[in-house]
């Protein structure tokens, strides 16, 4: 699998535009509100390569017992409607790691959520409890 994914950039190579456009304070308030109102859902921010186009929305609420493939299919549906005749394979990355489609969102969230929240030493390092996922593509069918 490493040889297949060798050409892909890691998640860290795609800075989150959501983090750039929204203050840390606002992101923390949003995630706390979401997690309080929907305790069985995972707050996800999805960022795509520029070549894929723009998703209609970048924030998702995904049921924690759904697999990663459910999110991937939702994203693929949005991107496919924009790019007619899409012949690309999409891969989801989080924390520099390719996500396994069979993993549950709860497991992925617990492992990769904005980690500053878990290990903060001062307020400047505080994370926001969102799960940041990057979508990359690979031309697989010619």
C-alpha positions in Angstrom: 0.0 0.0 0.0 2.9 2.4 0.7 4.0 2.2 -3.0 0.5 2.9 -4.2 0.2 6.0 -2.0 3.8 7.2 -2.5 2.9 10.1 -4.8 0.2 11.5 -2.5 0.8 14.5 -0.3 0.1 14.1 3.3 -2.7 15.9 5.2 -0.2 18.4 6.6 0.6 19.6 3.0 -2.9 21.0 2.7 -3.5 23.6 5.3 -7.1 23.9 6.4 -8.9 26.9 4.9 -11.5 26.5 7.6 -8.8 27.1 10.2 -7.6 30.1 8.3 -11.0 31.6 7.9 -12.5 31.0 11.4 -10.9 32.0 14.7 -9.9 29.3 17.2 -12.4 30.7 19.7 -15.3 30.4 17.2 -14.2 26.8 16.1 -14.1 25.7 19.8 -17.6 27.2 20.4 -19.0 25.5 17.3 -17.6 22.1 18.2 -18.8 22.3 21.8 -22.3 23.3 20.6 -22.3 20.5 18.1 -21.0 17.8 20.5 -23.5 18.9 23.1 -26.5 18.9 20.8 -25.5 15.7 18.8 -23.5 13.5 21.1 -23.6 10.5 18.8 -22.2 12.4 15.8 -18.7 13.3 14.8 -18.0 16.9 13.6 -15.8 16.7 10.4 -14.2 19.4 8.3 -13.4 18.1 4.8 -10.8 19.8 2.6 -10.2 18.8 -1.1 -7.4 19.2 -3.5 -7.9 22.3 -5.7 -8.0 20.0 -8.8 -11.1 18.2 -7.4 -13.2 21.4 -7.3 -15.1 22.8 -4.4 -17.5 20.9 -2.2 -20.9 22.6 -1.5 -20.1 22.3 2.2 -17.0 21.5 4.1 -18.5 20.8 7.6 -20.2 17.4 8.1 -22.0 15.7 10.9 -21.3 12.0 10.6 -22.9 9.3 12.8 -20.2 7.8 14.9 -21.2 4.2 14.0 -20.9 4.9 10.2 -17.8 3.8 8.4 -15.4 6.0 6.6 -16.7 4.7 3.3 -20.1 6.3 4.0 -18.4 9.7 4.2 -16.3 8.9 1.1 -19.4 8.0 -0.9 -21.2 11.2 0.1 -18.1 13.3 -0.9 -17.8 11.3 -4.1 -21.4 12.0 -5.0 -20.9 15.7 -4.6 -17.7 15.8 -6.6 -19.1 13.5 -9.3 -22.0 15.8 -9.9 -19.5 18.6 -10.5 -17.0 16.6 -12.6 -19.2 14.7 -15.1 -17.6 11.4 -16.2 -15.4 11.3 -13.2 -12.8 8.5 -13.5 -10.8 9.3 -10.4 -10.2 7.3 -7.2 -10.5 9.3 -4.0 -8.6 8.7 -0.9 -9.2 10.3 2.5 -6.2 11.4 4.7 -6.2 12.4 8.3 -3.1 13.3 10.3 -0.9 12.3 7.3 -2.4 8.8 7.2 -4.7 7.2 4.6 -7.9 6.2 6.3 -9.2 2.7 6.0 -12.8 2.7 4.5 -13.9 0.1 7.0 -12.9 2.0 10.1 -15.8 3.5 12.2 -15.9 7.3 12.3 -15.9 7.2 16.1 -12.5 5.3 16.1 -11.1 7.8 13.5 -12.3 10.7 15.5 -10.8 9.5 18.8 -7.5 8.9 17.1 -7.2 12.0 14.9 -9.4 14.8 16.2 -7.6 18.2 16.4 -5.0 16.9 18.8 -4.1 20.1 20.4 -7.2 19.7 22.5 -6.0 16.5 24.2 -2.4 17.6 24.9 -2.6 21.3 25.4 0.1 22.9 27.6 -1.2 26.5 27.2 -4.2 28.2 25.6 -2.3 28.9 22.3 -2.0 25.2 21.6 -5.7 24.4 22.3 -7.4 22.4 19.6 -11.0 22.7 18.5 -12.3 19.1 18.6 -13.1 18.9 14.8 -11.8 16.0 12.7 -10.0 17.4 9.7 -10.0 15.1 6.6 -8.3 15.8 3.3 -9.5 14.3 0.0 -7.0 13.5 -2.7 -7.4 12.0 -6.1 -5.6 9.5 -8.3 -6.4 8.9 -12.0 -7.0 5.1 -12.0 -8.9 4.4 -15.2 -6.7 6.0 -17.8 
